[in-house]
Amino acid sequence: MSASAVEDHGCQPRRRVSARSASHTGLLVVTACVTLLGATRATRGQTGQAVGDFGVSVVDLSDRLDKIKVPLYGSVTVATSVEIARADVVDNRIAAVQVLSPTRLLLSGQGYGQTNVLLTGTGGQEHLLELSVELDLRRLNESIREVDPLSSAQAHSILGNIVLRGTVSSAARATRIVEVAGLFLPPTASSGVEAAVQNHLDVAGEQQVLLRCVIAEVSRSAVRELGINGFLAGDNFRDAFMINQIGGVNPMTIGAAADALATSTIPFLTDAAGIPVGPASTLSLGFPRVQMQLFIKALSDNSLLQVLAEPNLVAISGETATFLAGGEFPIPVPQGDRTLSIEFREYGVRLTFTPSVRDQQRIRLRVAPEVSEVDFATAVQIEGFVVPGLTSRATETTVELGSGETIAIAGLLKENVRALATRVPGLGEVPVLGPLFRSVSYQRNLTELVILVTPEIVSPLDAHQKVALPTDGADGPSDYELYALGRIEAPRGADVAGSDSVSSAQLDSDPDRLPLHGPWGHARPAKVR
């Protein structure tokens, strides 16, 4: 550079450069000065080589940094304590600045992000402002308090996204707050990326639900039947025979001898082995001299069936849990190429439920209990395999109740009465002898079924707490207890802490604590002490 050029343009003693510091967000002002050594008064056009020293000094304005939050597409007015001669914004895509008066500035948000504004006072002193442009969430926070007055939830804006933090009273209200927050999102952020709602809310209280389900069923049936079959033939009942087959108590075959002559006495014969007595006949009466035999079915049958299932299951709010205690049986399925494939069908005690913890610790419950068992009375045969049917009691419903409350979700009272009387016209109505030509049957079935559910909000056990198990204290019997006393289990020791919570631990047998006594059967309930 020539000396004349220096004289014409001069050496700028200070040059302001806007830049971001790598160590902080403040703006650094770099001052540069060039000192020329050599012929400073050289004539115009004369060339000469100059040697210069270049110096740099950094002005740190972080101690004079003020942070200001500006709403997106909104404005704020800033009042300064000194008069401002100049205001420069680093990124005008994020914010715009307008000087209203020497001590007032208008800052406007143009897009998401952060930028700096350098203010130069009339005395040359410089100040730095850090602007952060985010969403204005005051109305959203007011809406959150309206949705859940008991919550401490707050909405925060980070790079155009809404972040929800705090604790709400229920999961249902947390869902509503997220839905409301979505209404305050702008279409897109300044970068073109769609904004989103970040749910960091915590739900107050326990969110695990224990479901106690009780399925109790009692089925009673009573059957009364009376049927008579028989035949009459022989020499004392000439030229005739009679058979009674009403009801098919004991089917028989009887007739005249094949080689008998019609001009003489015709003998009536049974087969060579005689007429067998079938299992349906409860009584048979015969008179050999007159070749008469009666097969009687007289039945009075009373039966009782009791089913009690108590599955318990724990699940977290909003999740589905399934419980099955039972088994599977194979079902052969014919294929098109004359082969068989095997499929398995489950049976037993099944429980499926989905809890949802709502306001005031109430629980909305979708539950589907089922009890099924194999029924060979309805079995079918497929390719030589016997496939049993299933007797099932199941329901599926949705209820809402408080923790610890019990509700009957299903009930059944069923009574079937079936009566049948079959007689030979005329003969079946004859006094005294009429029952020989009649068959009567009377059946009555009564079924009672109740399904109860009890949800409870539970928390895990502490590390020092113990759980009573059915196997606690159980031990094998000694030779004396097994052979002399007939015990299959040794007496139990002292109660385990917390045994009241396990129903099986409450079973007792006098005088010793035995859950099972003898070769078979449940022990008697423990005596109340």
Phi, psi and omega in degrees: 000134182279160180293324179295325177295324178294320181291323182289312185266335179076164177261116178290116183291328181219134178234122182275128179233125177274128180205161176261136178279147179285338184261341179205175185269001180288168181259130179259138177254120183260127179251128182235142178218138181244124177255124181260132176248143178131209183280098181281343181249029180298150181285154181298132182095338179286130180259143178204154181267129183245146177248123184238154174251130182250122182241143181231134174229139183257129179259113181269117180253016183295333178285346178246033183264128176243135181258132182227134176259129183242131178289147178296133182059023176233179183222154173226150178255131183245129176255131182254155180275347178234161178284138184255130178264333184206144177227124181238130176258139184286311183236103182282357173283339180265318183213158176233145181236140178223130180274114179273324180203172180303338181239015180225135178233148175246116180253130183237137178273125181254331182195167182292148174132192181231146176208177183236151175235125180261121179254132179244120180283170180293337178270005179091356180284141185249142178229152185238134175244135174254117183259134175238117183260117180221176178290148173270108188253021179295316179293325178295317179295327175294320178294324178297318178293331176288322180291316182222091182297337183272357186271160174251023184289142177223147178257135179234147180253125178227111179053041177086352177264151179260123179249123180260126180228154178123189183242134177245165187279338182203162179291327180295319179288330174297320177296320179295321179296319178297320179295320178293320180297328178296336179288340183266001179282137172286165181303310180215159175278175182296334180277357182092357180269134181294136177282163184215166176258122179261115184268105175245029182282147174250139179264128182289149176085174178284147182240012178257137185238129173260126179251123174256120182241131179239123176244109183242129182221136174231126180234123179241143177218144178225131182231133173228124182223147173213119178217144182230128168242156177179174178220156179220126181199185175114180184294329181278358177232076194293143170056026179199158170213161184219138179230135175249115182243020183297129179082350180059041180298311180215088182302143184218162176232124181210147181186181181284154178294144186292329184258016182283144178271138182291340182277353180239183179293129182267117177284142176254126188240154165260184179290174188297325182271001182085178180268115181289151177268118182282167182292340179286341181278121177267345181206138177228134183229129184226154176233096186298326185296321180261009183049059178233134179217136178246137176245116188246134173244101178242113189225133170229111189233123175240129182229154182221133178232127177237130178234126178227115178236133181229073175283139176239141186209144180241138177212154176278155184301129179091350181254156181256133178239146182229139180228135178218124173236105184177226181196195180223148173232147186281147176232115177285135181239113179295140178253170183292334181266027178063032175243170181241139170244154185251126171244153183244139179244130182275151175210163180129208180261117182238140177221126176231127179210153178231109180268157175217111181282125184243196183298154176056031178058030173271154188236124170264126193233125170253115190229145180219086176274154180206137173232122181225153179213156182290135181232104180282350176292337179249025182289155176231162178249131178231113179054040178085355179262138177269118181250114182285161173269184181233136169258117190231144171233115187215154175208159178213126184202173177233126181227166177224129181201169181278167180295128180088352179279152182241139179220142175273113183271345180203148177207148182216128171235110187233130179228123178244129177236127180226122180233138182218128177232123180239131183214160172276126182303135180085295182294325181289349181254002180288134177298147178070303182274352182301318179301338178291343183239029178226155173221122182236147180214134180224122182232139178221125179239134180230124182234131175236128183223132178224134177239119181246144175230142178223103176272146177222136174278121188235163175232157181294158176288150173288166185295330184272353182279148180248152179244131177279129180246156178300336182269357182295129177077359181280139180209159179288153181283157173280173180299319179296315181293325183284310187275321184274319184258349179073024180269140177256003178209142180288154178301146180278159179274210182291160180297144176274142180301134179083016183291344179295338182276352181244116185294324182293335178285348180272353177289135183220163178220127181280142359270353183255157179281105178224118176295331175231138182231128179082187185286341185199151172107149179285150178287162179286151178300151181294145177285145178280120181260000000 
